[in-house]
Amino acid sequence: MFKLNKYIEPDFTQKVFQDAPDCTLTVAPRAKAAPANFHATSIYPEYFKINGQWHLAKDTRMDAVAVWDGEEIHVVEFRNIKENDLVVTGRTEDCSEGIYVHANCFESDEASSAENIFAFRRSRNRETSFTYDYEKLVNLLKHEKENNGYVVWILGPACSFDVTAREIMSRLIKEGYVQALLAGNALATHDLEGAYMGTALGCDIKNQKLHEMGHYNHLETINKINTYGSIPAFIEGEGIDNGIIYSCVKNNVPFVLNGSIRDDGPLPEVFEHAYEGQDMIRSHIRKATTVIGMATMLHTIAAGNMTPTYRVLKDGTIRPIYFYMVDSSDFVASKLGDRGSLAAKSIVTNVQDFMKNVGSGLGLYKF
């Protein structure tokens, strides 16, 4: 039975909270600009004392600012600051300026009494045993499905190169373990290429053999989809019946595709304006209870920078957000933590093995 880590609320009866001053609210000088000494938010729960009461920012992200609307705190990106917004200023986090950052706020059965002593094999790399991580992740996914969680998957194009990984991901979507999918033009292109022509970048997705003139295949796929005008129209018109994007369309699972300067095409659904795409990503991260990034460093870091450690549910309950970063490179798997998302758990492996282990644990795949 999976059990969510319990949230430990601050004890606001303590003297440090009682004696704390109200935080300082300063008017934004203009749109997209914060006042001097602005407070930058983190991934942790943050409380702000206003009119003698402590207010939790219910939805947050790192590297943004806290704005008071007269009733509650909103965390907004700099580009979304409006002229005359009341922005929290102050850069201490210990109540001395009416700001409290509540790190280490979840009880965990993984806490160690030997946390700071010398020990072997403390880093997470290719030699790490991930059996327990898979067990916990499988149980977490079951819990999320049974309790209306919101699981966001972030996929790189490697997820579409292997026929088994692609099939298992499709099953996860169909069986309700995916509530949103974030990716780039490449993942969708090569997944749909696989459904349309049986290849990914011209290589057969089953035996990896190169097809004659296969380097045209992804371009033919993009061109055909653009001729139809949309991915759903292409799926319908060409009788596509398999794949990751197909499964999203058929099961009404939203997908967000963000473009880059490297893209071919791109596909019609790709967001070509970075900030429009960022807003769409955050619309799903705002609902996320678990986030899993696979084989895409930049997309996972982008989403990771928007993902806090907690989620305030509709009934006021505060629960943890679980974040997994999966990559075959030790460096990439740990990079998210280096960028500030300290709560991310890394699993160092290729996507095929990861999908087989997860699929097997959920009863969707047999070795």
N, C-alpha and C positions, 0 to 999 in steps of 0.2 A: 504493500500500500504506500503510494507516494504521499509525502507530507510536505506542504509548503513551509519554508522557513518563516518563523513567526516574527512579526514586526514589534520592536520594542520602542514604545513612544517615549519621548523625553519626559522627565518629571518636572513639570512647570511650577511645582510648589517649591522647588529648590531656590535657595537665595540668589544664585547666579541669574536665574530667569526672572525672579521677582524684582530684583534691583536693576535689571537691564533697562537702559533708556529705550524710547521708541527709535526705530531706525529713521534715517534721514531720507526724505523724499525730495528730489530735486527735479525741476522742470527741464525737460529735454529742450535744448536750444533751437533745434530744427529737426525736420524729418530725417531719419536714418542716422542721427547723431545723438549719442548719449552725453550727459553732462560729465564734467571732470570728476574723477574718483568714483566712477560707476562701479557697481558690484557685478562681477562676472559669475554666472551660475556654474554649477558642477553637475555631476551625474547623481549626486546624493540628495536626499530630502533636505530642504532648506526652509527654515522658519524665519519670519520677519515680524517684529513687534511693532504694531501700529495701533495707536489709541489705547495702549495698555493691554492689547490682546495679541497673542502669537498666531500667525497665519502661515499655514503650509502652502508652498507652491505646489498645487495639485498635479501640474503637468510641467515638466522641466526638460532641459537638455544642457549640455556643457557649452560654454563660450557664448552665452546669450545674456540678456539683462532682465531684471525683475521690474515689472511695471504694476503700479497700484491703480485700480480703476474705481476706487471708492468702496468696494465690497470685498474684492479678493485680488490675489497676486497672479499676474500672468507673466510667463516667461516668453520673451519674443526675441527674434534675431535682430541684429542691428538694422538690417534693411527694412524691418517692419516697425521700427520706432516712428511714432507720429510726433509732430511738433506739439509741445506742451504736455506730452505724457509725463506722469509722475514716476520717475525712475529712482530705484533704491541706489543710494550711494554709500560707500564704506567698504573697506577691504579686510576687515577682521571677520572671523567666523566663530567667535567664542562668546557671543552675547554682548560684548563690550560696546558694540555699536548697534545693538538691536537686531543682529543677524546671527543665526545659529545654523551651522552645517552639521547634519546628523549622520556622520559616517558610522560604519560598523553597527548598523541598527537592526540587523536581522539575526536571530538565533540560528545557529547552524550546528549540525552534528559532525561537521568536518573541522571544527576548531581544534587546535592542538596545543597542549600545555608545553610542548617543546618547540614552539613557533620560532624562537630566536636563537636556538642553539645550533651548533654545527651538525650537519647530517648529510649523507650522500643522497644523490638522485632527487634533489629538490626541484630542479627545473623540469619543464615539460618539453620533451623532445622526442625523437624517433625511438629512443630506448625506453620511454615511459610506458608503463602498463596502463592501457585505457579500458580494460574490461569493466571496471567499476563505473567509469564515465558513461560507457554505453548502457549499462544497466540503469543508471540514474536517468539518462536521457530518454530511454524507452519508457520508463515509468512516468517520467514527466509528460511525454507526449500523450500517453494514455490518460493521465490526469487532466491535461488541457482539453482533450476531446470530450471527456465526460463532464467537464465543468465549464464549458463554453469559453475556454481560453482563446487567445488570438495569437496564433503562431505565424510569424513572418519568416520566410525563407529568402535568402539572398544567394543567387546562383551565378557562378561564372560559366563560360562556354564549355569548360571541361565536363560539366555535368551532362552535356548532350552528346559527348563523343563516344561513350560506351553504351551499348544497347541495354545491358542489365541495369546500370545506374539510371538510365533514362526510363526504363520500365518501372523500376521501384519508385522513382519520384512521381511518376504518373499515378501509381497506386496510392501513394501517400495523399495526393491531391483528391483522388476519387473517394478515399476512405475518410476524409475529413480531418486530416492532420495538417492541413495547410489552409490558412485563412487569407494570406496575401503572399505574392511572389514579387521580389524586386530583382531586377537584372539590367543588363545592357542590351544593345542591339544584337551583339554577337550570340548570346545564349539563345534568343528567340530565332535568329536567322538559322543557326546550325541545327537547332531542334526541329524547326520546320523543314529544313533541308533534309534531315533524316527521315521525316515522315513522307516527304514528297519524292525524294530521289534515293533514299537509303544510304546517304553519305553525310559526313560532317567535314567540311573543308575538302571535299572530294575523296575522302577515305571511307570505305565501307564501315558502317557502325557495328557490324557483326564480326568481320574478320580483318578489318583495318587495311584491306587491299586498296590500292589506288585505282580509281575508275578512269577510263580513257577520257581525257579532257575534263577530268573531275574538278580542276581549279575553276571551271565555269559554274559549277553546280550551285554554290551559294549565291552567285550573282543572278543566275537564272531564277532561283527561288525568290530573291528580293524583287526582281523585276516582275515576276508573275503575281506576287502579292500586291505590289504597287499597281499593277494593271487592274486587279480586282478592287483596289481602293482600301481594303482593310484585311486584317488577319481573319476575323470571323467569316467574311465573304469568301476568302481564299479557301478556308477549311471546308466550307459548304460546297463551293463550286468545284473543287478538286477531289471531293470525297475523302478528305484526310480523316484517318480514324485512329491515330496514335500519337503519342508524344506528350511532352510537358505542357506546352502552350495549348495544344488541343485539349488536354485534360482541364486546364484552367477555364477555357472557353465553355466546354461542355458542362462543367460543374459550377459555373458562375463564381469562380475564384478570381478576384482582381489581380492583375499584374501591372507593374509599373516598369517601363523600359526607358532608361535614360541614355542619352546620346553622348558621344565623345568625338573629338576631332579625327579619330581614326576610322570612324564608321563608314562602311559601304552602304549605299542606299540613301538614308536608312529606311527601315520599315515604317509604315504609316503611323503606327501607334507610339513610336519613339518620341520622347520629349526632346526637342532640339534646343529649348531654352533651359539653361541649367537651373534657374531658380524656380521655374514652374515644376520641373522634375523634383527639385528638393522639397517643394511644398507637398507634392504627391507622396513622396517617401514619408515625410513627417506625418501626413494624415493617417498612415498605417502604423507608424511607430507609436503614435499617440494612443493606439489601442492595443499595442503588442504586450503580451505577457511572456512570450518566449521568442527569441530571435536566433536564427541559425544561418551563419554565413559560410558558404562553401566555395573554395577555389576562386575567390575574387577579392584581392586585397583592397583595392580602391573603393569598390562598391560597399564592402563590409565596413571599412573605416568610415565612409560617408554616413551610413546608417548608424554605426556605433557612436558617432559624435552626436547623434540626436537621441540616443537611447539612455534614459536614466536607470537607476538601480531598482526603481519601485514603480508601482502603478496604484493609483487610488481608484478603487472600484465604485460602482454606482451606489452601493450601500455604505460607502465611507471606509470600507476595509482597505488596509494598505498591504499589498503583497509584493514579493520580489519579482523582478523581471530577470529571466534567465537568458544568458547570452553565450552562444557557442561559436567559435571560429575554427573552421576545418580547412586545413591546407597540408600539402605534402612537404612544404618547406618550414623548418623550425623558425626561420626568421619571420616569414609571413604570419605564421600562426601566433607569434608573440607580439607582432607589430601593433595590434589593436590596443594592447595594454600600454605600449609605449606612447600611444597617441592620447591616452587619458581615460580610456574605457577599462578601468582596472578590474571591473567585475567580470570581464569576458573570460570564458574557459576555453582553452585551446586544445584541439585534438589534432595530432600530427599524423596524417595519413592521406592517401589519395581518395578521390570521391567515390571510385568504384567500391573500394573496401568499406568505406564509411556507409554507403547506401546499403551494401549487403548486410552489414552488421545491424544497422537500424531496421532494415526490412525484415531480417530474420527475427529480431527481438519482438517485432510487432505482428509476426505471423504472416507477413506479406511475401516472404521469399524463403526458399529452402536451398541450403548449400548442396 
